[in-house]
Amino acid sequence: MRTRHTVTVGDARSLPLPDDSVELVVTSPPYPMVEMWDEAFGALDDRVAPALDRGDGDAAFDAMHDVLDDAWDEVARVLVDGGIACVNVGDATRTLDSFELYPNHERVVRAFRERGFDQLPGVLWRKPTNSAAKFMGSGTLPPNAYVTLEHEHVLVFRNGRRRSFPPGDDDRYGAAYFWEERNEWFSDLWTDIRGKRQALDGDARERSAAFPLELPFRLINMYSAYGDTVLDPFWGTGTTTTAAMVAGRHSVGVERLPDLVDAFREHTDEVPGLSTAIQSERLDDHRAFVDARREDGDTPGYDATYYDFPVVTKTERDIRLYAVDDVEPTPDGYVADHTRLEQ
């Protein structure tokens, strides 16, 4: 299997894609009212800096989200009917005139609903905390302390009605996930993501606020099939592209900063090993799950077609996991060659 991955230096508000050309969007945009993004938003809307200077947080918040709204227009244009958009976003706290919470997730929900999307149940995922001293405000004295934001939202939207597939579609059934993965992934609270597999470190990662690889990897497996194309219009360090390579999907990324795009090229030789480790771990975890079930006298009742273990449901029987053999650069991105993992 071969997948193609296009990476373009450009603007999320003008995507270099035709209408109805991607099946899934997985992205984490800049978060309005988080100080590290002030300059970026200010360069795109001349209302932002004056609003911040005069301490008008509401005006700055609205102007920043107006910038994102133009990107959501493009997402609506390029996403196929029935396609899914997953937006990872955190709320922000900021002291301008006074300390205040800015509810980014609520504003993004409103933007997508106004564009005709159906909101689906999403996920809260808890980020690792960096310090035991997590309180803000007056610390241990009531009533002026504030809780710390330790979670972000994965908002999930569908563009119209559910996608339809031909009966027994090979790409869809091959991309099945295991029964026990379904039970873990399709929970609305994720507490086990720690970001250990983020390949790109250093200054570039700090400037992109990259999310951990496990996050887009799960979402890609949950909401796309083999042969689908995954778009990240706020590409950053390319975490979504890496996850798409590992998951065996095509991808498109758009990023404003050329140095981030260039930095990704230095790490593509790590993808084959990363891919093999992640997909092999999925197989090993399933075998451990089966062994535990057998010890309880409850062996799953269906034999997998391509592997030497049983599975719980009929829809898992044709599951196929692929590892990346090689990633080669192309004029507009990369191609990745994949081989199905054997027994």
C-alpha positions in Angstrom: 0.0 0.0 0.0 1.2 3.5 -0.8 -0.1 6.7 0.7 0.5 10.3 -0.4 1.1 13.3 1.9 1.0 16.8 0.5 2.4 19.7 2.6 1.9 23.3 1.4 3.2 26.6 2.8 0.0 28.6 2.8 -3.0 30.0 4.6 -5.8 27.9 6.2 -8.2 30.6 5.0 -7.4 29.7 1.3 -6.8 26.0 1.0 -5.2 24.7 -2.2 -7.8 22.0 -2.5 -10.9 21.4 -4.7 -14.4 21.1 -3.2 -15.3 17.8 -1.5 -11.8 16.4 -1.6 -11.1 15.2 2.0 -12.9 12.8 4.2 -11.5 13.8 7.6 -10.1 17.0 9.2 -8.0 16.6 12.3 -6.5 19.9 13.5 -5.5 22.0 16.5 -5.8 25.7 15.6 -4.0 28.6 17.4 -6.0 29.3 20.6 -7.4 32.8 20.8 -6.4 34.7 23.9 -3.4 32.5 24.5 -0.6 35.1 24.6 1.8 33.1 22.4 -0.6 33.5 19.5 -1.2 37.3 19.8 1.3 38.2 17.2 0.0 35.7 14.7 -3.6 36.8 15.1 -2.5 40.4 15.0 -0.8 39.9 11.7 -4.1 38.6 10.2 -6.6 41.0 11.7 -5.6 44.6 12.5 -8.3 44.8 15.2 -6.5 42.4 17.5 -3.5 44.4 18.8 -5.5 47.6 19.5 -8.1 45.6 21.4 -5.4 44.0 23.5 -3.7 47.3 24.1 -6.8 48.9 25.5 -7.6 45.8 27.6 -10.7 44.9 25.7 -10.6 41.1 25.9 -14.0 40.5 24.4 -13.2 42.5 21.3 -9.8 40.7 20.9 -11.5 37.3 21.4 -14.1 38.1 18.7 -11.5 39.3 16.2 -9.3 36.3 16.7 -12.2 33.9 16.1 -13.2 35.9 13.0 -9.9 34.9 11.6 -10.6 31.2 12.4 -14.1 31.5 10.9 -12.5 32.0 7.5 -10.6 28.8 7.9 -13.8 27.0 9.0 -15.4 28.2 5.8 -12.7 26.4 3.8 -13.1 23.3 5.9 -16.8 23.2 5.0 -15.9 23.6 1.4 -13.4 20.8 1.1 -14.9 18.2 3.4 -17.1 15.6 1.6 -20.7 15.1 2.5 -20.7 13.0 5.6 -17.0 13.8 6.4 -15.9 14.4 9.9 -14.0 17.4 11.4 -12.2 16.9 14.7 -10.9 20.2 16.3 -8.7 20.1 19.3 -9.0 23.4 21.2 -8.4 24.6 24.7 -10.1 27.4 26.5 -7.9 30.4 27.7 -7.5 32.4 30.8 -6.1 35.9 30.6 -5.8 39.0 32.8 -6.4 42.2 30.9 -8.8 44.5 32.8 -9.4 41.5 35.1 -8.8 37.8 35.2 -11.3 36.0 32.9 -11.9 32.7 31.1 -12.3 32.9 27.3 -14.4 29.8 26.1 -12.8 29.0 22.8 -14.5 25.6 22.5 -18.0 27.2 22.8 -17.1 29.7 20.1 -15.8 27.0 17.7 -18.9 25.0 18.3 -21.0 28.0 17.3 -19.0 28.5 14.2 -19.4 25.0 12.9 -23.1 24.8 13.7 -23.6 28.1 11.8 -22.0 26.4 8.8 -24.4 23.5 8.8 -22.4 20.9 10.6 -23.9 18.5 13.1 -22.1 18.4 16.4 -21.3 14.8 17.6 -20.2 13.8 21.1 -16.6 14.9 21.6 -13.8 14.2 24.0 -12.1 15.9 27.0 -8.5 14.8 27.3 -6.5 15.6 30.3 -3.0 17.1 29.7 -0.1 16.2 32.0 0.5 18.9 34.6 3.9 20.4 35.1 3.8 21.4 38.7 2.2 20.3 42.0 1.5 24.0 42.7 -1.4 24.3 40.3 -3.6 26.9 41.9 -3.9 30.4 40.6 -5.1 33.6 42.2 -4.9 33.7 46.0 -3.7 30.2 46.5 -5.0 28.7 49.7 -7.2 31.7 50.7 -10.8 31.8 49.7 -12.6 33.1 47.7 -10.2 34.4 45.0 -8.3 31.3 43.8 -9.1 29.8 40.4 -9.1 26.2 39.1 -6.3 25.3 36.7 -7.2 24.3 33.1 -5.9 20.8 32.8 -8.0 19.6 29.8 -8.6 20.4 26.2 -11.6 19.6 24.0 -11.7 17.4 20.9 -14.8 18.8 19.2 -16.3 16.4 16.6 -18.6 17.6 13.8 -20.2 15.9 10.8 -20.8 17.6 7.5 -24.3 16.4 6.7 -25.6 12.9 6.9 -23.5 9.8 7.7 -21.2 8.6 4.9 -22.4 5.5 3.0 -20.2 2.7 1.8 -20.7 -0.3 -0.5 -21.6 -3.5 1.3 -18.4 -5.2 2.6 -16.2 -2.3 1.5 -12.7 -3.7 1.8 -11.0 -0.4 2.8 -13.5 0.2 5.5 -13.5 -3.4 7.0 -9.7 -3.5 6.7 -9.5 -0.3 8.8 -11.6 -1.7 11.6 -10.4 -1.2 15.2 -10.4 -3.9 17.9 -13.5 -4.2 20.1 -11.4 -3.3 23.2 -10.0 -0.3 21.4 -13.5 0.9 20.6 -14.4 0.7 24.3 -11.3 2.8 25.2 -11.3 5.3 22.4 -15.0 6.0 22.2 -15.1 7.3 25.8 -15.7 11.0 26.3 -12.8 11.3 28.7 -9.2 10.4 27.9 -6.7 10.4 30.7 -4.0 8.2 29.3 -2.5 10.4 26.6 0.9 11.6 27.7 2.6 12.8 24.5 5.6 10.5 24.7 5.7 9.8 21.0 6.0 13.4 19.8 8.9 13.2 17.4 9.8 16.9 17.0 11.3 18.7 19.9 13.0 22.0 20.6 12.1 25.5 19.5 9.9 24.5 16.5 7.7 22.4 18.8 7.3 25.2 21.3 6.2 27.6 18.6 3.7 25.2 17.2 2.2 23.9 20.4 2.1 20.5 18.8 -0.3 18.0 20.3 0.8 14.4 21.1 0.8 11.9 18.3 -1.6 9.5 20.0 -4.4 12.1 19.8 -4.6 12.4 15.9 -3.7 8.7 15.6 -6.8 7.7 17.5 -9.0 10.1 15.7 -7.8 9.0 12.3 -8.5 5.4 13.2 -11.9 6.3 14.6 -13.2 8.4 11.8 -11.6 7.4 8.5 -11.0 4.3 6.3 -8.1 3.2 4.2 -8.0 5.3 1.1 -9.3 8.4 2.8 -7.5 11.7 2.9 -6.9 13.6 6.2 -6.5 17.3 6.2 -4.8 19.5 8.8 -5.2 23.2 7.9 -3.1 24.2 10.9 -0.3 21.8 10.3 2.4 23.0 12.7 5.0 20.3 13.2 3.1 17.8 11.1 1.8 15.6 13.9 -1.3 14.8 11.9 0.7 13.9 8.9 2.8 11.5 11.0 -0.3 10.0 12.4 -1.8 9.5 9.0 1.4 7.8 7.7 1.3 5.5 10.7 -2.4 4.8 10.3 -2.1 4.2 6.5 -4.2 7.2 5.3 -3.4 9.9 2.8 -3.0 13.4 4.2 -2.8 17.1 3.3 -1.2 19.8 5.5 -1.2 23.6 5.2 1.2 25.6 7.3 2.1 29.3 7.3 5.6 29.0 8.6 8.1 27.5 6.0 10.7 26.6 8.7 8.2 24.2 10.4 7.6 22.5 7.0 11.3 22.2 6.5 12.0 20.8 10.0 9.6 17.9 9.4 11.8 16.6 6.6 14.5 15.9 9.1 12.4 13.4 11.0 10.8 11.3 8.3 13.4 8.6 8.7 11.9 8.0 12.2 8.5 7.2 10.8 9.0 3.5 9.8 10.3 2.5 13.3 7.6 4.6 15.0 4.9 3.0 12.8 6.1 -0.6 13.4 6.2 0.0 17.2 2.7 1.5 17.4 1.0 -1.0 15.1 2.9 -4.0 16.7 1.8 -2.8 20.1 -1.8 -2.8 19.0 -1.5 -6.5 17.9 0.3 -7.4 21.1 -2.3 -5.6 23.2 -5.0 -7.5 21.4 -3.3 -10.8 22.0 -3.0 -9.9 25.7 -6.7 -9.1 25.8 -7.6 -12.4 24.2 -5.4 -14.3 26.7 -7.1 -12.6 29.6 -10.5 -13.5 28.1 -9.5 -17.1 27.8 -8.4 -17.2 31.4 -11.9 -16.2 32.3 -13.4 -18.9 30.1 -14.7 -16.4 27.5 -12.7 -16.8 24.3 -13.8 -14.4 21.5 -15.8 -16.3 18.9 -14.6 -15.1 15.5 -11.3 -15.9 13.8 -9.4 -13.1 12.2 -8.8 -13.5 8.5 -5.3 -12.2 8.4 -4.0 -13.0 11.9 -3.7 -16.0 14.2 -6.0 -14.7 16.9 -9.8 -14.5 17.5 -11.8 -11.3 17.6 -15.0 -10.4 19.5 -17.1 -9.2 16.6 -17.7 -10.1 12.9 -16.7 -6.6 11.8 -13.2 -7.1 13.2 -12.4 -10.2 11.2 -10.8 -8.5 8.2 -8.8 -6.0 10.2 -5.3 -5.3 8.7 -2.6 -3.3 10.3 0.2 -1.8 8.2 3.7 -0.6 9.0 5.6 2.1 7.0 8.6 0.7 5.2 9.9 3.9 3.7 9.1 7.6 3.4 10.3 9.4 0.3 10.1 13.1 -0.5 8.2 14.4 -3.5 8.0 17.9 -5.0 4.9 18.6 -3.0 5.3 16.4 0.1 6.0 12.7 0.6 5.0 9.2 -0.3 5.0 6.4 2.2 5.1 2.7 1.3 3.4 0.3 3.7 3.5 -3.4 4.3 0.8 -5.4 6.2 2.1 -6.6 9.5 2.2 -10.4 9.6 1.5 -12.7 12.4 
